[in-house]
Amino acid sequence: MLDIRGLRQEFGHGRSTFHALGGVDLHVGRGETVGLVGESGCGKSTLARAVMLMRRPTAGRIDVDGADVTNLRGPALRRYRDRVQMVFQDPNDSLDPRFTVGRSVAEPLAAQRVGGSERRRRVHEALEEVGLPTDSVTRFPHEFSGGQRQRIAIARAMVVRPELLVLDEPTSALDVSVQAQILNLLVRLQTDHGMSYLFVSHDLAVVHHMAHRVYVMQSGRVVEHGPARELWHSPQHEYTKELLSAVPTVHSRSHRAGPTSG
């Protein structure tokens, strides 16, 4: 589904150039969840935004379904974003407080020029799918809890029926019990729709629960990757071992057996 090769992202120029991504290769199969982990500042979110084409990479190539999308613009870029959507870390930042829930969830459909009764039907359908009542459409984000707001953000991403969902720390702003509910929701949505996930997180325990394969990033480079179970039980790189040593409950969570569990 997603094939990233040699991706580089530089900021600044001359002596002040910062290499945020230093030639990253990453692959996500259809219906697969791939975890991307590393400490803050390692380049995870930069890579996620590159996949969304929110910023043009300095070098490298991004293929989706075998087609080069790296330099898409105009109508082709809009069509691409019908297929690839993103859920951000904090719904307080990603939802406009001036918009009703209905308007926020309908925004991607407006960009697709879907109108009238079809737009309303799909907004209601998306809200129901994430476990929110359809009368939420007339309410505002501040009227909901943090977990409910993240459900709204997921509904907004789901409303265009994407094939790939980029999840940038989607549960880190939530308390532990709500995190579990959102993770289970994401597993169910993937089971129902066969989507691919790129799951970005600093929390190896969460990624171990969600992902089939994991990429570990340090200072803009992938230092290790492989099946989640193997990295969890037999890490090879010292940095991966350091990340695992910081997880307080290494053996207390069960790994998902595949896209249908959770």
C-alpha positions as CSV (number, residue, x, y, z in Angstrom):
1,M,0.0,0.0,0.0
2,L,2.7,2.5,1.0
3,D,6.4,2.3,-0.1
4,I,8.8,4.9,1.0
5,R,12.3,4.9,-0.3
6,G,15.3,7.0,0.6
7,L,13.2,9.8,2.1
8,R,15.1,12.9,3.2
9,Q,13.8,16.0,4.8
10,E,16.1,19.0,5.4
11,F,15.3,22.3,7.1
12,G,17.4,25.5,6.7
13,H,20.4,25.8,4.5
14,G,24.2,25.9,4.6
15,R,25.7,25.3,8.1
16,S,22.3,25.7,9.7
17,T,20.8,22.7,7.8
18,F,19.0,20.3,10.0
19,H,18.5,16.7,8.6
20,A,15.1,15.7,10.0
21,L,15.0,12.5,7.9
22,G,18.2,10.9,6.7
23,G,17.1,8.5,4.0
24,V,14.2,6.5,5.4
25,D,12.8,3.3,3.8
26,L,9.4,2.1,5.1
27,H,6.7,-0.2,3.7
28,V,3.1,-0.8,4.8
29,G,1.1,-3.6,3.3
30,R,-2.6,-3.7,2.6
31,G,-4.6,-4.2,5.8
32,E,-1.5,-4.0,7.8
33,T,-0.6,-1.8,10.9
34,V,3.0,-0.6,10.9
35,G,4.3,1.1,14.0
36,L,6.8,3.9,13.9
37,V,8.4,4.5,17.3
38,G,11.2,6.7,18.7
39,E,11.7,9.5,21.2
40,S,10.5,13.1,20.6
41,G,12.4,14.8,17.9
42,C,13.5,11.7,16.1
43,G,11.6,12.5,12.9
44,K,8.4,10.4,13.3
45,S,5.9,13.3,12.8
46,T,8.0,14.7,10.0
47,L,7.7,11.4,8.2
48,A,3.9,11.2,8.9
49,R,3.5,14.7,7.4
50,A,5.6,13.7,4.4
51,V,3.2,10.8,3.7
52,M,0.3,13.3,3.8
53,L,2.3,15.5,1.4
54,M,1.9,18.4,3.8
55,R,5.6,19.1,3.2
56,R,7.6,18.2,0.1
57,P,10.5,15.9,0.9
58,T,14.0,17.1,0.0
59,A,14.7,13.8,-1.7
60,G,13.4,10.3,-2.0
61,R,10.1,8.8,-3.2
62,I,6.7,7.9,-1.8
63,D,4.6,5.3,-3.7
64,V,1.0,4.5,-2.9
65,D,-0.4,1.4,-4.5
66,G,2.6,1.3,-6.9
67,A,2.2,4.9,-8.1
68,D,4.6,7.8,-7.3
69,V,2.7,10.4,-5.4
70,T,5.7,12.5,-4.1
71,N,5.0,15.6,-6.2
72,L,1.2,15.5,-6.6
73,R,-0.5,18.9,-6.9
74,G,-3.9,20.3,-7.6
75,P,-6.8,17.9,-8.3
76,A,-4.5,14.9,-8.2
77,L,-3.4,15.9,-4.6
78,R,-7.1,16.2,-3.6
79,R,-7.8,12.8,-5.0
80,Y,-4.8,11.4,-3.1
81,R,-6.2,12.8,0.2
82,D,-9.4,10.9,-0.4
83,R,-7.3,7.8,-0.1
84,V,-4.9,8.8,2.7
85,Q,-6.1,10.6,5.9
86,M,-4.5,11.6,9.2
87,V,-5.6,11.6,12.8
88,F,-3.6,14.0,14.9
89,Q,-2.4,13.7,18.5
90,D,-4.6,16.3,20.2
91,P,-8.2,16.8,19.1
92,N,-8.3,20.1,21.0
93,D,-5.9,21.4,18.4
94,S,-7.2,19.6,15.3
95,L,-10.9,20.4,15.7
96,D,-12.0,24.0,15.1
97,P,-13.9,25.1,18.3
98,R,-16.1,27.4,16.2
99,F,-17.4,24.5,14.0
100,T,-20.1,22.1,15.0
101,V,-19.2,18.5,15.0
102,G,-21.3,18.0,11.8
103,R,-19.4,20.7,10.0
104,S,-16.0,19.4,11.1
105,V,-16.8,15.8,10.0
106,A,-18.2,17.0,6.7
107,E,-15.1,19.1,5.8
108,P,-13.4,16.3,3.8
109,L,-16.6,15.7,1.9
110,A,-16.9,19.3,1.1
111,A,-13.4,19.1,-0.4
112,Q,-14.6,16.2,-2.4
113,R,-17.6,18.2,-3.5
114,V,-20.0,15.7,-2.0
115,G,-23.2,17.6,-1.2
116,G,-26.8,17.5,0.0
117,S,-28.3,14.4,1.4
118,E,-25.3,12.2,0.6
119,R,-23.0,14.4,2.7
120,R,-25.4,14.3,5.7
121,R,-25.9,10.5,5.4
122,R,-22.1,9.9,5.4
123,V,-21.5,12.2,8.3
124,H,-24.2,10.4,10.4
125,E,-22.7,7.0,9.3
126,A,-19.2,8.0,10.3
127,L,-20.3,9.2,13.7
128,E,-22.3,6.1,14.4
129,E,-19.3,4.0,13.4
130,V,-17.1,5.6,16.0
131,G,-19.7,5.2,18.7
132,L,-21.2,8.7,18.8
133,P,-24.9,9.6,18.5
134,T,-26.0,11.3,15.3
135,D,-27.4,14.2,17.2
136,S,-23.7,15.1,17.9
137,V,-23.8,17.0,14.6
138,T,-25.3,20.1,16.1
139,R,-23.0,20.3,19.1
140,F,-19.5,21.8,19.5
141,P,-16.2,20.0,20.5
142,H,-16.0,21.6,23.9
143,E,-19.2,19.7,24.9
144,F,-17.4,16.4,24.6
145,S,-14.8,14.5,26.6
146,G,-11.3,14.1,25.3
147,G,-11.9,10.5,24.2
148,Q,-15.1,11.6,22.4
149,R,-13.3,14.4,20.7
150,Q,-10.7,11.9,19.4
151,R,-13.6,9.8,18.1
152,I,-14.9,12.9,16.2
153,A,-11.4,13.3,14.7
154,I,-11.4,9.7,13.6
155,A,-14.9,10.1,12.1
156,R,-13.7,13.0,10.1
157,A,-10.8,10.9,8.7
158,M,-13.1,7.9,8.1
159,V,-15.9,9.8,6.3
160,V,-14.0,9.8,3.0
161,R,-13.4,6.0,3.3
162,P,-9.6,6.1,3.1
163,E,-7.4,3.2,2.3
164,L,-4.5,4.4,4.5
165,L,-4.8,6.1,7.9
166,V,-1.8,7.9,9.4
167,L,-2.2,8.0,13.1
168,D,0.2,10.5,14.8
169,E,0.3,9.7,18.5
170,P,-3.6,9.3,18.5
171,T,-3.9,8.3,22.2
172,S,-1.0,10.1,23.9
173,A,-3.3,13.0,25.0
174,L,-5.8,10.6,26.7
175,D,-5.8,8.8,30.0
176,V,-5.1,5.1,30.1
177,S,-8.7,3.7,30.2
178,V,-9.7,6.0,27.3
179,Q,-6.6,5.0,25.3
180,A,-7.7,1.4,25.4
181,Q,-11.2,2.3,24.1
182,I,-9.7,4.2,21.2
183,L,-7.2,1.5,20.3
184,N,-10.0,-1.1,20.3
185,L,-12.1,1.2,18.1
186,L,-9.2,1.5,15.6
187,V,-8.7,-2.3,15.5
188,R,-12.4,-2.8,14.8
189,L,-12.4,-0.1,12.1
190,Q,-9.5,-1.8,10.4
191,T,-11.2,-5.2,10.6
192,D,-14.4,-3.8,9.1
193,H,-12.8,-1.8,6.3
194,G,-9.4,-3.5,5.6
195,M,-7.5,-0.2,5.9
196,S,-3.8,0.1,6.4
197,Y,-2.4,2.1,9.4
198,L,0.8,3.9,9.9
199,F,0.8,4.2,13.7
200,V,3.2,6.8,15.0
201,S,4.0,6.7,18.7
202,H,6.7,7.1,21.4
203,D,5.0,4.4,23.4
204,L,6.4,1.0,22.5
205,A,3.8,-0.8,24.6
206,V,1.0,0.7,22.6
207,V,2.7,0.0,19.3
208,H,3.3,-3.6,20.4
209,H,-0.4,-4.0,21.1
210,M,-1.4,-2.5,17.7
211,A,1.2,-3.2,15.1
212,H,2.1,-6.2,12.9
213,R,5.5,-4.7,12.2
214,V,7.5,-1.9,13.8
215,Y,10.1,0.5,12.6
216,V,12.4,2.2,15.2
217,M,13.7,5.6,14.5
218,Q,16.6,7.5,16.0
219,S,17.9,10.9,14.8
220,G,16.0,10.8,11.5
221,R,17.0,7.2,10.6
222,V,15.5,3.8,10.9
223,V,17.8,1.8,13.2
224,E,15.8,-1.4,13.4
225,H,12.6,-2.9,12.0
226,G,10.8,-6.2,12.0
227,P,7.7,-8.1,13.2
228,A,6.4,-6.5,16.4
229,R,6.7,-9.7,18.4
230,E,10.4,-10.2,17.5
231,L,11.3,-6.6,18.3
232,W,9.5,-6.9,21.6
233,H,11.1,-10.1,22.7
234,S,14.5,-10.0,20.9
235,P,15.6,-6.4,20.1
236,Q,18.9,-6.2,18.2
237,H,19.8,-2.5,18.3
238,E,20.9,-0.8,21.6
239,Y,18.5,2.0,21.1
240,T,15.5,-0.4,20.8
241,K,16.7,-2.1,24.0
242,E,16.8,1.4,25.7
243,L,13.2,2.1,24.6
244,L,12.0,-1.2,25.9
245,S,13.8,-0.8,29.2
246,A,11.8,2.4,29.7
247,V,8.4,0.5,29.4
248,P,7.2,-0.2,32.9
249,T,4.9,-3.1,32.0
250,V,6.9,-5.0,29.3
251,H,5.2,-8.3,29.9
252,S,1.8,-7.2,31.0
253,R,0.2,-6.6,27.6
254,S,-0.8,-9.2,25.1
255,H,0.2,-8.7,21.5
256,R,-2.6,-8.6,18.9
257,A,-2.6,-11.8,16.9
258,G,-3.6,-10.0,13.7
259,P,-6.0,-7.4,12.3
260,T,-9.1,-9.1,13.7
261,S,-8.0,-9.1,17.4
262,G,-7.9,-6.3,19.9
